[in-house]
Amino acid sequence: MRIGALTLSSNLFLSPLAGYTNLPFRLVVREIGGVGLCTTDLVNARSLLEKNINAFKLIETRPADSPLAVQLFGSVPGEMRDAAAKLESLGFASVDINMGCPVRKVCNVGGGSAMMTELAKTAALVRGMVNAVKIPVTAKMRLGWDDENLTAPDLARVLEDAGVAAIFVHGRTREQGFGGTVNLAGIRAVVQAVKNIPVIGNGDVTTPEAAKKMFDETGCAGVSIGRGAFYNPWIFQHTLEYLNRRTGFQPVSEIQIKNGDRQDACPTHPPEPTFADRVRVMCRHLDLMIEVFGEEPSCRMFRKIAPWHAKRFGPCREFNKRVVQVSSKAEFHEVLGNYTRWRQQFLDSNGELQPRFRPPPLVASFMQGPVPSRHEQIPVPKGPVEVW
Ligand SMILES: Cc1cc2nc3c(=O)[nH]c(=O)nc-3n(C[C@H](O)[C@H](O)[C@H](O)COP(=O)(O)O)c2cc1C
């Protein structure tokens, strides 16, 4: 997979989730493998130029965290251009422009989704950035403002002419927020609108099957995954294996290889990672958070992150209730130890969750039939990002 002059090891991408896909989580995902390119949370171009400490924390990285794109937002052409040049001089692989953020404070200043509504202005801004750097400049957008204004194909065409190297498109409108179904036909329209650049589809991919359906039905060159990576950090590796050898599929995680306990009974369906796998990855995530942010701040931040990991633990009320109080690594491990003991009541004699306590399978909105199912929708974390 190529984006401009950049060659990637896979056509699977980690979508930016502000507040979540920071350096520690990106390292977790990269250690498991399968992801071609990760992107930082969105960063205010002006803050970067003003050397704001928080902006620099958002672009903190390490050699193991590459290739890495930084996502910029802003609407002042000179600032976006200079910020892109600065990122290039710092060694980042590419710069992504946020054109999809529906949050009012970003749109009110002409950034985020507002950029989808002013094509000529947006093209001029992008051209300025493209001319200022050699690294690829990409854009991430939604399908449009609302169903009456599906501007993404027009915008993609204009951006390609302005020199953008790839388009990421979340298959929903700004008005949709995170509700309703991801519109694969809408993503396909963007794929068909551009001449040469890759279009990367995004939205609700939680399984390898969903990724395949997005590839098949849209013709997209890559798939980008956000929330699905939190529920299953193995999703990139599993998807690559699924796409590469559709028959006799046997995905295994590192820990399963180490323990020799491969448990993929069904050859075409990737297994859920085991509880032990999930706990190992969650603890690794916290350790990396502590390395990057320090112990107390990390434990506080982990209060909202741990429940994402726990979502697939089976009954997790007891864990979620206690983990929101932890302030140290020791407290976290105490909560985890108590929870692991409490969880045993739901296990069978093989140490597996009894079927009635297993979480229902995650199924992408676009994989579900018209009949309401027990399948779990992919939630959006609580907080100010609810409207993303
Ligand atoms: C908590 C949260 C934060 C997000 N932050 C960003 C962001 O910083 N930049 C961006 O372009 N999109 C952001 N998004 C949108 C995601 O990148 C992605 O387009 C969306 O979640 C759909 O993909 P998914 O279903 O795979 O998560 C965010 C979404 C969520 C839920």
The ligand as an SDF file (V2000), in Angstrom:
LIG
                    3D

 31 33  0  0  0  0  0  0  0  0999 V2000
  -13.8230    9.2800   21.1810 C   0  0  0  0  0  0  0  0  0  0  0  0
  -13.6220    9.5900   19.7310 C   0  0  0  0  0  0  0  0  0  0  0  0
  -12.6330   10.4910   19.3730 C   0  0  0  0  0  0  0  0  0  0  0  0
  -12.4050   10.7840   18.0240 C   0  0  0  0  0  0  0  0  0  0  0  0
  -11.4100   11.6270   17.6830 N   0  0  0  0  0  0  0  0  0  0  0  0
  -11.1470   11.8760   16.3630 C   0  0  0  0  0  0  0  0  0  0  0  0
  -10.0650   12.7340   15.9780 C   0  0  0  0  0  0  0  0  0  0  0  0
   -9.3030   13.2550   16.7890 O   0  0  0  0  0  0  0  0  0  0  0  0
   -9.9030   12.9550   14.6350 N   0  0  0  0  0  0  0  0  0  0  0  0
  -10.7150   12.3880   13.6900 C   0  0  0  0  0  0  0  0  0  0  0  0
  -10.5370   12.6200   12.4930 O   0  0  0  0  0  0  0  0  0  0  0  0
  -11.7180   11.5480   14.0390 N   0  0  0  0  0  0  0  0  0  0  0  0
  -11.9390   11.2800   15.3510 C   0  0  0  0  0  0  0  0  0  0  0  0
  -12.9450   10.4180   15.6780 N   0  0  0  0  0  0  0  0  0  0  0  0
  -13.6480    9.6900   14.6160 C   0  0  0  0  0  0  0  0  0  0  0  0
  -12.9270    8.3650   14.3390 C   0  0  0  0  0  0  0  0  0  0  0  0
  -11.6270    8.5620   13.8480 O   0  0  0  0  0  0  0  0  0  0  0  0
  -13.6930    7.4970   13.3440 C   0  0  0  0  0  0  0  0  0  0  0  0
  -13.8560    8.2130   12.1500 O   0  0  0  0  0  0  0  0  0  0  0  0
  -15.0480    7.0780   13.8760 C   0  0  0  0  0  0  0  0  0  0  0  0
  -14.9780    6.6820   15.2190 O   0  0  0  0  0  0  0  0  0  0  0  0
  -15.6470    5.9340   13.0480 C   0  0  0  0  0  0  0  0  0  0  0  0
  -14.7520    4.8460   13.0200 O   0  0  0  0  0  0  0  0  0  0  0  0
  -14.8800    3.5810   14.0430 P   0  0  0  0  0  0  0  0  0  0  0  0
  -16.3190    3.1080   13.9510 O   0  0  0  0  0  0  0  0  0  0  0  0
  -13.8960    2.6010   13.4980 O   0  0  0  0  0  0  0  0  0  0  0  0
  -14.5550    4.0940   15.4170 O   0  0  0  0  0  0  0  0  0  0  0  0
  -13.1940   10.1500   17.0240 C   0  0  0  0  0  0  0  0  0  0  0  0
  -14.1850    9.2380   17.4040 C   0  0  0  0  0  0  0  0  0  0  0  0
  -14.4090    8.9470   18.7340 C   0  0  0  0  0  0  0  0  0  0  0  0
  -15.4570    7.9490   19.1240 C   0  0  0  0  0  0  0  0  0  0  0  0
  1  2  1  0
  2  3  1  0
  2 30  2  0
  3  4  2  0
  4  5  1  0
  4 28  1  0
  5  6  2  0
  6  7  1  0
  6 13  1  0
  7  8  2  0
  7  9  1  0
  9 10  1  0
 10 11  2  0
 10 12  1  0
 12 13  2  0
 13 14  1  0
 14 15  1  0
 14 28  1  0
 15 16  1  0
 16 17  1  0
 16 18  1  0
 18 19  1  0
 18 20  1  0
 20 21  1  0
 20 22  1  0
 22 23  1  0
 23 24  1  0
 24 25  2  0
 24 26  1  0
 24 27  1  0
 28 29  2  0
 29 30  1  0
 30 31  1  0
M  END
$$$$
